[in-house]
Amino acid sequence: MTESAGNAADGTGRVVVVTGANGAAGQAVTRRLAAGGTRVVAAGRHPITWDDERVTPTAVDLSDQAATRAWADDVAARFGRVDGLVHLVGGWRGGTPFPDTDLGDWAFLHDQLVRTVQHATLAFHPHLSASPAGRFAIVSQHAARHPRQNAAAYATAKAAAEAWTLAMADSFEGTGAAAVVLVVEALLTDAMREQRPDADFSKLTHVDDLAGAVAALWDEPAADLNGTRRDLS
């Protein structure tokens, strides 16, 4: 049975999936979207409790392609539509000189930053394409275009995720859907400010500002948004 797609009184009636919803960025994005009336499917490896009836927590293993596809189809069947997928699964390895790069780090980052986005986008592509205003977004980092020797594996994984997203954008041409890359230097939380009150965080993007940028994706026509790389730093 299809559930209500949202609170019509709040206006949007959208259904948006947030992967990596348990992290600081995921929680900020989920809160912002839900506050605007969106039904948010907040996905993590282990669901967390949300004190908001507009948020539906769910668990999924995005490393499992078959499980991810079945989950996506279940979400679409349950809510009747999917209007957005915000992919916030992150990970970091690096900090060593280039000759000392551990290719085990590459294996980890490939699975975490590339494979999950591949599985999620392939699973939700038909549902986003069917939406009158489907949106897909990832968060990337400047290293994807300007790699440094002490983070070769990380930069490569980010670049691959960006390329995959732009290929998805190409598939959306002529539809109401759009795929976009949101770029930051790093993300900032209130806890980080409290822990280091004298630090210079001027180049970092607060997770609430990221959330605002995500919410604004539905304010632009797909043709203007699709395939763009937006710098939030």
N, C-alpha and C positions, 0 to 999 in steps of 0.2 A: 504494500500500500504506500502511495506517495504521501509524504508529509508536506506540511505547509512550507513554502520556499522562504518565508520570512514574515516580518511584521509589517503588514501593508500600511499601518499608521505611520511608520517611520519612513516610508516612501520607496525604498529600493526594491525589495523583494528578491535581491540577488542571493545566489549561493556561491560562496567562495571557499576553496580549500586552501589551508595554510599548512604546508609541511615544515617540519622543524619547529612546530608551534610551542614546544616546551622551553625553548631557549629565550633569552632576553628579547631578541628581535621578534621572534615568533609571537611572544606574548604581547608585545607592544602593537604589532600589526593586527593580531586577533582582536584586542580591545578596541582599537580604532575602528575597524570595519564593523564590529558588532554594535558599537555606539551609533553608527550611522544607519543601522537597520538591516545590515547584512546578516544572513544566516551563515555562520562560519563553521566549517568542519575543521577542527583543530587537530592535526595529526602528529603523532610522535610514536616512537617505538613503544612507549608506555603512556597511556592517556593520563592527563592530570585533571583535577577537578576545577571547573570554572563556575563562578557564582554569577552566571548570566545565562538566561534561558535561550538566548540567541546563539550560543556556542555549543556545538556538539563535539565532545572529545572522542577521538578514535585512535586505535593503534594499528600500525601497518609496518611491515618490514620492506622498505623500498629497495633493498638489495635483491629481493625475490620478484622477478618480472611477472610471473603468473599470478602471484598473490597481489601485486600492485594493480594489475589489470582487473582482477576480480573485485578488488576493493573499489576501484574507480567506477566500475559499472554498478556496484551496489550503491555508492553514493548518489550517482545519477538517478538510479531507480527510486531510491528512498526520497529524494528531494525534488525529483522531476526535472532537474536541470543542473548544470554547473556553469557558472559565469566567470569563474576565475580560479587560477592556480598560482599561488605565491610560494615559490620554492626557497626555503630558508635553511636547508640542511647545510651545515658548515663543517669546517675542520681545518686544522693547521698542522703542518710539520715543516721543519726547516731550521735555519739559524746556524748552519755549518758552511764552511767554504765549499765552493763548487767541487773540488776533487774529492771531498769527503762525503758527498751526497750519498745517502743510503737509499737505494732503490726500493727498499721496503717501505719507505715513506711515500714513494710514488704509487706503489700498490694500494696503500691505505687511502691516499688522496684520490686516486682514480675511482675506487669504489665509493668513496664518500661524496665527492664533488661532481663526478662525471656520471657514474653508473646510475646513481639515484635520480639525477635529472633526466637521463635517458628513459628510465623505466616510467617515471611519473608523466613525462610529456607524451610518450607513446600511448599510455593508458588513458590520459584525459583528452588527447587531441580531438577525437570525434565529438566529445561533449562540448569542448570549447568552440569548435567549429560550428556546432549547431546553435550556440547561443547568439542572440542578436548583438551582444557586446562582450564576447569572451576575451579574457585577458590572462596572459602568462607573464610572470616576472621572476627573474633571479637577481641576487645581489652579487656583484663581482667586485674586483679590486684592481687598482691601477697596475698591479704587477702583471695582469694579463696582457697589457700592451707594452709595459716597461719592466721586463723581468730583471731581477737581480740575482747575482751568482749564489747568494746564500739562501735562496728560496726557489730554486729551479723547478722542483717537483710541484710546488704550490702554484707557481705562475703558469706552468704548463697545464695543470688541471683546470685552473680558472679560464685560461684561454680556450681550452676544449669545451668547457661548459658554455662560454660565450658563443663559440662557433655553432654549437648545437642549437642554441636559442635563436640565433639569426637564421639558421636553416629552417627552423620551425616558423619563424616570421615569414620567410619566403613562401611557405606552404599556406599561409593565411591570406596571401594577396588576393584581393577581390572579395573578401568576406568581411564580416563585422568583427572578426577577432584580431588580436594584436599580441605580439610577443616583444618584450622589452628587457634591456639589461640596465640595472641600476648600479652605479659604480660609487664606491666609497674608498677612502683610505683605510679606515677602520671604523667600527661601531663603538659608540659611547653609551654608557648607562649611568644612572644616578649613583649607583654603588661605586663605580669607578671614581667619580668625582669626590665622593665621601672618603674613599680610601687614600686618594692623592689630591688633597685640596689645592696644593701649590703647583700641580702639573699643568702643562700647556696642552689643552685638548682642542685647540682651535682648528686643527685639520681633520678632526674626527666628526662623524655624523651621529647625532643622538638617535637612539632607536625610535623615539617619538617622531622625529623628523622623517625618518625612513617610513614610518607608519603613515604619516601624512602624504608622502609621495606615492605610496601604494594606493591609498584611498582615492587619490586624484587621478589614477589611471583611467577611471570610467568617465572623467570629465572631458577627455579629449577624443576626437574621432579616431577610429582605428587607423585610418589612412595616414594620419599625422604621427601616430605613436608607433606603428608597427615597424620593427627592425631598427629602432633607435637605441642609442646608448646614452643614458642620462647620468651626468656627473652630479652627485649629491654632496661632494666634499667641499 
